[in-house]
Amino acid sequence: MEQMPKHPRLFRRGATYYHRAAIPADIADTYPKREETFSLHTKDYQEAVRRVRIAAAEVDRRFEAHRRMLAQKAKPPLKELSEHEIKRIGEVYYTYLLEEDENIRSEQFSDSERSTIVLDADSDVDEIIKNHGFRPPTFESYGEDREAIDELTRHDYARGKVNSFYMGEAEEVLTWEEISVNLDPASPSWRKVARELQAATIRAAKAIRARNEGEVVETPKTSGIRPESNSPLLSEAVKQWVEEKSRTSWVEKTKREHCAWMGYFLDSIGDRPLDTYTKSDARAYKAMLLKLPANWVKYGELQGLPFAKAAEKAQELGLEPMSESNVNKLLGFVGSFWTWATDQYDEAPVNPFRGLKIKQRKRVRDERDPFSVEELRAIFNAPIYTGCASLRSWKDPGSLVPRNSGMFWVPLISLFSGARMGEIIQLYVEDVREEDGILFFDINDNGDDKRLKTTYSKRSIPIHASILDMGFMDHVEFCRRQGHKRLFPDLAMGEDGYYSTPFSKHFSRFLKAVGIKSRKNAFHSFRHSFEDACRDSEIPKEIMDALQGHGQEGMSERYGRGYYLRKLDEAMRRLKYRDLDLSHLNVLVQKSERP
């Protein structure tokens, strides 16, 4: 088997060329084949390239038809169609018949009759169709065929008969993109639709007969006609979504991000009834995202352009597109609306963004590096830890070691706990607890200013001995005496509602100041360093996951408090950082005191 570079679906088996296409992931489970592979009936390469393009277009139409069928079946079945809706279905079918007639005429009729084809058990049907099946009929035979169909249809229509052909046509037509209706199998509307298709066929026969007599009969323009929808407009549903989420879980930053990217979807795809959106709309939006650079609104060449035009312009200019992880994040913003809508509306389709995220070429771990031992030494030998001029002048050497500031403690706590930045900064004084002689951090969301990344993030983390040796409990007692609610009141919340936003900017400046900032390190690198230290200290993965909040079903219950807290503490006592000496931070040898 030889792959051909000129077209991704062309390959050769022996001397003959074939079309071969994998079934797209979003329909693979329901598509009737495992792949679309068939012979192109040629051994000539140039002819094969021509034929595979035609075949690929036809196969893509099959894929799209299957998606429409799935979208149709996913909708709640309608009990009945209105008379107006049935009439509109008939109009679409009438247009289809006249378009089909135009296509036949555009190929030009044959001058001679087609020979009769005899099939036997050994016949190669594909070869016969290639040689004979696509030859156009003669003008006379075409007219005779149409008259015979018209006569039979009129006979049945006059007598109220609906044969199996028109019932089958009704099933097919209701899956068309212009219609897309999931009609209850027991609905009385099935017979009415089939009767309407008979009527449309009779009207089309009259128009085709006039064309056969040389009259000009235009094909009506009915594209986009579909039965009327009772679903709300997408914009109305989005408004309800924003109102609900803003009341329950969103902070200002979250609201701003979701509204912005949902707004771009509305602007580029259009505001239509909720039940009219399909997978193709989601794919079109994804295609635009893949063309845009990160922070595209800051590019002068793109400012003021509608979203879709900005995407095309960015591609024309050759601007570097945003990363796969960024595209996935933005798809997640819009996809979260459709997940919500599925629960709220009977008419909502299955989330059209499901399965559209890009499969990452790199592991998530590869996006950030752990800090090396040399980098950790640079961090914890910076003026903040050895003596700085003041909190404002933390870059400059001096006599102050700010042991009552979050700037001092937050990196150390992350290094020896694996906790996230936001989880640490939002801690209350009361979240430093003790049970059975074990001091631990109670990571929770019990407070209006607290939030956790996942349901598994709620956990207990024993406080490492190194943190205690550095005088951490002195800081806790200091906060209690001062009446502080939060453990690090000097670290303010950002305008977006997250404590992590301002500190993240500070820590990036800090890494630059100590000369170790790179594209692949950030505060999150402490979590990777913690993971490496756990492995090096032979701490089991399930306990490491429990400490970091990487949950599995039931893990939050298994590794809670009481007996299992002691199990976590035993593991934490084993945690060591090889070749990293931070003894200069211990309170017994530290000369500097409070800010």
C-alpha positions in Angstrom: 0.0 0.0 0.0 1.6 3.3 -1.1 0.4 6.7 0.3 0.3 9.4 -2.2 1.2 13.0 -1.1 -1.0 14.9 -3.5 -4.2 14.1 -1.7 -4.6 12.7 1.8 -7.3 10.3 0.8 -5.6 8.7 -2.1 -3.7 5.4 -1.9 -2.7 2.6 -4.1 -3.4 -1.1 -3.6 -1.5 -3.1 -6.2 -1.8 -1.1 -9.4 -5.3 0.4 -8.7 -5.9 3.6 -6.8 -8.4 3.9 -4.0 -10.2 6.5 -1.9 -9.7 6.0 1.8 -11.0 8.2 4.7 -11.3 7.6 8.4 -14.7 8.4 9.9 -14.6 11.7 11.9 -14.4 11.3 15.6 -17.7 13.0 16.3 -19.7 10.5 14.3 -17.5 7.4 14.5 -19.7 5.7 17.1 -22.8 5.9 15.0 -21.6 5.8 11.4 -22.4 2.5 9.6 -18.9 2.0 8.4 -15.5 1.9 10.1 -14.0 3.9 7.1 -14.9 5.0 3.6 -12.7 3.0 1.4 -13.5 2.1 -2.2 -11.8 1.7 -5.6 -11.5 4.6 -8.0 -11.3 2.1 -10.9 -8.2 3.6 -12.4 -4.5 2.8 -12.6 -3.6 6.2 -14.0 -2.3 8.6 -11.3 -3.5 11.8 -12.8 -7.0 10.4 -13.4 -6.9 9.0 -9.8 -6.2 12.5 -8.4 -9.2 13.9 -10.3 -11.5 11.2 -9.2 -10.4 11.2 -5.6 -11.3 14.9 -5.3 -14.8 14.2 -6.6 -15.1 11.2 -4.3 -13.9 13.1 -1.2 -16.5 15.8 -1.8 -19.2 13.2 -2.0 -18.0 11.4 1.2 -17.9 14.7 3.0 -21.5 15.2 2.0 -22.3 11.8 3.5 -20.6 12.7 6.7 -22.5 16.0 6.9 -25.8 14.2 6.2 -25.1 11.8 9.0 -24.4 14.7 11.4 -27.7 16.2 10.4 -29.4 12.9 11.0 -27.9 12.7 14.5 -28.8 16.3 15.3 -32.4 15.6 14.2 -32.6 12.5 16.3 -31.2 14.3 19.3 -34.1 16.7 19.4 -37.3 15.8 21.4 -39.7 14.2 18.9 -42.6 16.4 17.7 -46.0 15.0 18.1 -47.4 16.8 15.1 -46.6 19.4 12.5 -48.7 22.4 11.7 -50.3 22.7 8.2 -48.1 25.7 7.6 -45.0 23.7 8.4 -46.1 20.8 6.1 -46.7 23.3 3.3 -43.1 24.6 3.7 -41.7 21.1 3.6 -43.5 20.6 0.3 -42.0 23.8 -1.1 -38.5 22.6 -0.2 -39.2 19.3 -2.0 -40.6 21.0 -5.1 -37.5 23.1 -5.3 -35.3 20.0 -5.0 -37.2 18.3 -7.9 -36.7 21.3 -10.2 -33.0 21.6 -9.2 -32.6 17.9 -10.0 -34.2 18.5 -13.4 -31.9 21.4 -14.1 -28.8 19.3 -13.3 -30.0 16.5 -15.7 -30.4 19.1 -18.5 -27.1 20.7 -17.7 -25.4 17.4 -18.6 -27.2 17.4 -22.0 -29.3 14.5 -23.1 -27.9 11.5 -24.9 -28.4 11.1 -28.6 -28.9 7.3 -28.3 -30.7 5.0 -26.0 -28.8 3.3 -23.2 -28.3 -0.4 -23.7 -30.0 -2.8 -21.3 -27.7 -3.9 -18.5 -27.9 -7.5 -17.4 -26.5 -8.4 -14.0 -25.5 -11.8 -12.7 -23.9 -13.1 -9.5 -20.4 -12.3 -10.8 -21.1 -8.8 -12.0 -18.9 -5.9 -10.8 -21.5 -3.3 -10.0 -19.0 -0.5 -9.4 -17.4 -1.2 -12.8 -20.8 -1.3 -14.6 -21.9 2.0 -13.0 -18.6 3.6 -14.0 -19.1 2.5 -17.6 -22.8 2.9 -18.0 -24.6 4.2 -15.0 -23.9 7.9 -15.4 -24.7 8.3 -19.0 -27.7 10.7 -19.4 -30.9 9.5 -20.9 -32.3 10.6 -24.2 -34.7 13.5 -24.2 -37.5 11.2 -25.3 -36.9 8.5 -22.6 -36.5 11.2 -19.9 -39.9 12.7 -20.9 -41.5 9.2 -20.9 -40.1 8.4 -17.5 -41.4 11.7 -16.0 -44.9 11.1 -17.5 -45.1 7.6 -16.1 -44.1 8.9 -12.6 -46.7 11.7 -12.9 -49.4 9.3 -14.0 -48.8 6.9 -11.1 -48.6 9.7 -8.6 -51.8 11.3 -9.7 -53.6 8.0 -9.6 -52.6 7.4 -6.0 -53.1 11.0 -4.9 -56.6 11.1 -6.3 -57.5 8.0 -4.3 -55.8 9.0 -1.1 -53.1 6.3 -1.4 -49.6 6.8 0.0 -47.2 4.1 -1.2 -43.9 3.1 0.5 -41.8 5.3 -1.8 -43.3 8.6 -0.6 -43.2 7.4 3.1 -39.5 6.7 2.5 -39.1 10.2 0.9 -40.7 11.7 3.9 -38.2 10.1 6.2 -35.4 11.4 4.1 -36.7 14.9 3.6 -37.2 15.5 7.3 -33.4 15.0 7.9 -32.5 17.7 5.3 -30.6 20.7 6.8 -33.3 23.1 5.6 -35.9 21.1 7.6 -34.3 18.9 10.3 -37.4 17.7 12.2 -37.5 14.7 14.6 -41.1 13.6 14.1 -42.7 11.1 16.5 -43.0 7.7 14.7 -46.7 7.6 15.7 -47.5 11.1 14.6 -50.4 11.5 12.2 -48.3 14.1 10.4 -46.3 11.4 8.6 -49.1 10.7 6.2 -49.8 14.4 5.7 -46.1 15.0 4.8 -46.1 12.1 2.3 -49.3 13.5 0.7 -47.6 16.9 0.5 -44.6 15.3 -1.3 -47.0 13.7 -3.8 -48.6 17.1 -4.4 -45.1 18.7 -4.9 -44.2 15.9 -7.3 -47.4 16.6 -9.4 -46.6 20.4 -9.5 -43.0 19.7 -10.4 -44.1 17.3 -13.3 -46.2 20.2 -14.7 -43.2 22.5 -14.6 -40.9 19.9 -16.1 -43.4 19.3 -18.9 -43.4 23.0 -19.7 -39.6 22.9 -19.8 -39.8 20.0 -22.2 -41.9 22.2 -24.4 -39.3 24.9 -24.4 -40.8 27.2 -21.9 -38.7 29.0 -19.3 -39.6 27.8 -15.8 -37.5 29.3 -13.0 -36.5 27.1 -10.0 -37.8 29.0 -6.9 -35.4 30.2 -4.2 -36.4 28.4 -1.0 -33.0 27.9 0.6 -33.1 28.3 4.4 -36.8 27.5 4.7 -37.5 25.2 7.6 -40.5 24.6 9.8 -41.1 27.4 12.3 -39.3 27.0 15.6 -40.8 27.6 19.0 -37.3 27.7 20.6 -36.0 30.9 22.0 -33.4 32.9 20.1 -29.8 32.0 21.1 -29.3 35.6 22.4 -32.3 35.2 24.8 -30.9 31.9 26.1 -27.4 33.4 26.5 -28.9 36.3 28.6 -30.6 33.8 31.0 -27.3 31.8 31.2 -25.3 34.9 32.1 -27.8 36.0 34.7 -27.9 32.6 36.4 -24.2 32.1 36.4 -23.5 35.6 37.7 -25.7 34.9 40.6 -24.3 31.5 41.5 -20.6 31.0 40.6 -19.1 33.6 38.2 -16.7 36.4 39.3 -16.4 39.4 37.1 -13.4 38.0 35.1 -15.2 34.8 34.4 -18.3 36.6 33.3 -16.3 38.9 31.1 -14.5 36.1 29.4 -17.6 33.9 28.7 -19.7 36.9 27.5 -16.9 38.0 25.1 -16.4 34.7 23.4 -20.1 33.8 23.3 -20.7 37.2 21.8 -18.2 36.5 19.0 -20.0 33.2 18.4 -23.3 35.1 18.0 -21.7 37.8 15.7 -20.0 35.3 13.4 -22.5 32.4 13.3 -25.7 34.4 13.7 -28.6 34.7 16.2 -31.2 32.0 15.4 -33.6 29.8 17.3 -31.8 27.5 19.8 -32.8 24.3 18.0 -31.3 25.3 14.7 -27.6 25.1 15.6 -25.6 22.0 14.6 -22.0 20.7 14.8 -21.2 22.5 11.5 -21.8 25.8 13.3 -19.3 24.8 16.1 -16.8 23.7 13.5 -17.1 27.0 11.7 -16.4 28.9 14.9 -13.4 26.7 15.7 -12.0 27.3 12.2 -12.0 31.0 12.9 -10.3 30.6 16.3 -7.5 28.6 14.6 -6.7 31.6 12.4 -6.6 34.2 15.1 -3.5 35.2 17.1 -3.5 35.4 20.9 -4.8 38.8 22.0 -6.1 39.5 18.5 -8.0 42.7 19.5 -4.6 44.4 20.2 -3.4 44.1 16.6 -3.9 47.3 14.8 -4.7 45.6 11.5 -7.6 43.6 13.1 -9.1 46.3 15.3 -12.7 47.2 14.4 -13.1 44.2 12.2 -16.0 41.7 12.8 -14.8 38.5 14.3 -15.1 36.4 11.1 -13.3 39.1 9.0 -10.6 39.5 11.6 -9.9 35.7 11.4 -9.6 35.9 7.6 -7.4 39.0 7.7 -5.1 37.4 10.3 -4.6 34.5 8.0 -3.9 36.7 5.0 -1.3 38.7 7.1 0.4 35.4 8.2 0.0 36.3 11.9 1.0 33.5 14.2 -2.2 31.8 15.5 -2.9 31.2 19.1 -1.8 28.0 20.8 -3.9 24.8 20.8 -4.4 25.1 24.6 -5.7 28.6 24.1 -8.1 27.5 21.4 -9.3 24.7 23.7 -9.9 27.2 26.5 -12.0 29.4 24.3 -14.0 26.5 22.9 -14.7 25.6 26.5 -16.2 29.0 27.2 -18.7 28.7 24.4 -19.2 24.9 25.0 -20.1 25.6 28.6 -23.2 27.5 27.4 -24.4 24.5 25.4 -23.9 22.2 28.3 -26.1 24.5 30.4 -28.7 24.9 27.6 -29.1 21.1 27.3 -30.2 20.9 30.9 -32.5 24.0 30.6 -34.3 23.5 27.2 -35.9 20.5 25.6 -35.2 22.1 22.2 -31.5 22.5 22.8 -29.3 20.2 20.7 -26.6 18.0 22.2 -23.6 20.2 22.9 -22.3 20.9 19.3 -18.8 21.7 20.8 -18.5 18.2 22.3 -15.4 16.5 20.9 -14.1 19.5 19.1 -11.2 20.4 21.4 -7.8 19.8 19.8 -5.9 16.8 21.0 -2.8 18.3 22.5 0.5 17.3 20.9 2.2 17.8 24.3 1.4 16.6 27.7 0.0 19.3 30.1 3.1 18.7 32.2 5.3 19.8 29.3 3.7 23.2 29.2 5.4 24.1 32.5 8.8 22.9 33.8 9.5 22.2 37.5 12.0 24.5 39.1 15.5 23.0 39.1 17.5 22.9 42.3 19.6 25.8 41.1 16.5 27.8 40.4 15.0 27.1 43.8 18.3 28.2 45.4 18.1 31.5 43.4 14.4 32.0 44.5 15.0 31.3 48.2 18.3 33.3 48.4 16.6 36.4 47.0 16.5 39.5 49.2 12.9 38.7 50.4 14.4 35.6 52.1 17.9 37.0 53.1 17.0 40.6 53.8 15.5 43.3 51.6 15.3 47.1 51.9 11.5 47.1 52.4 8.3 45.4 51.1 8.1 48.0 48.4 11.9 47.6 47.6 11.9 43.8 47.8 14.5 43.6 45.0 17.1 45.5 47.0 19.2 44.0 49.7 18.6 45.3 53.2 17.8 44.1 56.8 14.1 43.2 56.5 13.0 39.6 56.2 9.2 40.0 55.8 8.0 37.0 57.8 4.5 38.3 58.2 3.9 38.9 54.5 2.4 36.5 51.9 5.3 37.4 49.6 7.5 35.4 52.0 5.2 32.5 52.8 3.2 31.7 49.6 6.1 30.3 47.5 7.4 28.2 50.5 4.0 26.8 51.3 3.5 25.8 47.6 6.9 24.2 47.5 6.2 22.0 50.6 2.5 21.3 49.9 1.9 21.3 46.2 -1.0 23.7 46.7 -2.1 26.1 44.0 -1.4 29.8 44.3 -5.0 30.8 44.8 -5.7 28.1 47.3 -2.9 29.4 49.5 -3.6 33.1 49.2 -7.3 32.7 50.1 -6.6 30.8 53.3 -8.2 32.1 56.5 -6.4 32.0 59.8 -8.9 29.4 61.0 -7.9 27.2 58.0 -4.7 26.3 59.9 -5.9 23.5 62.1 -4.8 20.8 64.3 -6.1 17.3 64.9 -4.5 14.4 66.8 -1.3 16.5 67.2 -1.1 17.1 63.4 -1.0 20.7 62.0 -2.6 20.9 58.6 -4.1 23.3 56.0 -7.8 22.9 55.5 -8.3 23.7 51.8 -11.9 24.7 51.4 -14.3 27.1 49.8 -16.1 28.2 53.0 -16.2 31.9 52.3 -17.6 34.4 49.7 -14.1 35.2 48.6 -13.0 31.6 48.2 -13.2 29.2 45.3 -11.8 25.9 44.3 -10.8 24.6 40.9 -12.5 21.2 41.2 -14.6 19.2 43.6 -11.5 17.3 44.5 -9.6 20.4 45.5 -11.3 20.4 49.0 -8.7 18.5 51.1 -6.4 18.5 54.1 -2.6 19.0 53.7 -0.3 18.3 56.7 2.1 21.2 57.3 5.7 20.1 56.4 8.3 20.3 59.2 10.4 22.7 57.1 7.6 25.2 57.2 7.2 24.9 60.9 11.0 25.3 61.4 10.8 28.5 59.5 8.5 30.0 62.1 5.2 29.7 60.2 3.1 29.2 63.4 4.5 32.5 64.7 3.0 34.2 61.7 -0.4 32.4 62.4 -0.3 33.7 66.0 0.6 37.2 64.8 -2.5 37.2 62.5 -4.7 36.0 65.4 -3.5 38.7 67.7 -4.1 41.3 65.0 -7.6 40.0 64.5 -7.1 39.2 60.8 -9.5 36.9 59.1 -7.2 36.1 56.3 -3.8 34.5 56.7 -2.2 36.8 54.2 -4.2 40.1 54.4 -1.4 42.0 52.6 -2.2 40.2 49.4 -5.2 42.0 47.8 -7.8 40.5 45.5 -7.6 41.6 41.9 -10.4 43.5 40.1 -11.4 40.3 38.4 -12.3 38.6 41.7 -9.2 36.4 42.0 -6.4 36.8 44.6 -4.1 35.0 42.2 -4.1 37.6 39.5 -2.0 40.3 41.2 0.3 37.9 42.9 0.9 36.0 39.6 2.1 39.3 38.1 4.3 40.0 41.1 5.9 36.5 40.9 6.6 36.8 37.3 8.5 40.1 38.0 10.2 38.3 40.9 11.5 35.5 38.7 12.9 38.1 36.2 14.6 39.9 39.1 16.4 36.8 40.3 17.4 36.0 36.6 15.6 32.7 36.1 12.4 33.6 34.2 11.7 31.5 31.1 8.8 30.7 28.9 8.2 27.4 30.6 8.3 28.4 34.3 5.8 30.2 36.5 4.4 29.8 40.0 2.7 26.6 38.9 6.2 25.1 38.5 6.2 24.7 42.3 3.5 22.0 41.9 5.6 20.2 39.4 8.6 20.4 41.7 6.5 19.0 44.5 5.4 16.1 42.3 9.1 15.3 41.5 10.0 15.5 45.1 7.2 13.1 46.0 8.4 10.6 43.5 12.0 11.0 44.7 10.8 10.4 48.2 8.9 7.3 47.2 5.5 8.7 48.1 2.7 6.7 46.5 0.9 8.3 43.6 -2.6 8.1 45.2 -1.3 10.0 48.3 0.5 12.6 46.1 -2.8 13.1 44.2 -4.7 13.5 47.4 -2.2 16.1 48.7 -2.4 18.0 45.4 -6.2 17.7 44.8 -5.8 15.5 41.8 -9.0 13.5 42.6 -10.4 10.2 41.7 -13.9 9.1 42.5 -14.2 8.7 46.3 -10.6 10.1 46.9 -11.9 13.1 48.9 -13.6 10.8 51.4 -10.8 8.3 51.6 -8.1 10.9 52.3 -10.0 13.2 54.6 -9.2 13.7 58.3 -8.9 11.4 61.3 -6.9 8.2 60.7 -6.2 9.0 57.1 -4.8 12.4 58.0 -2.1 10.6 59.9 -1.4 8.6 56.7 -0.9 11.8 54.8 1.3 13.2 57.6 3.5 10.1 57.4 4.0 10.7 53.7 4.7 14.4 54.3 7.4 13.5 56.8 9.2 11.6 54.1 9.1 14.5 51.6 12.7 15.7 50.9 14.2 18.0 48.3 17.5 16.4 47.3 20.5 18.9 47.4 18.3 21.8 48.5 19.4 23.4 51.7 17.0 26.0 53.1 18.3 26.0 56.7 19.1 29.7 56.5 15.4 30.3 56.7 14.9 28.5 60.0 14.0 30.9 62.8 16.8 29.7 65.1 19.5 31.0 62.7 17.6 34.0 61.3 18.6 37.3 62.7 16.0 39.6 61.0 12.5 39.9 62.4 9.2 41.5 61.7 8.4 44.2 59.1 
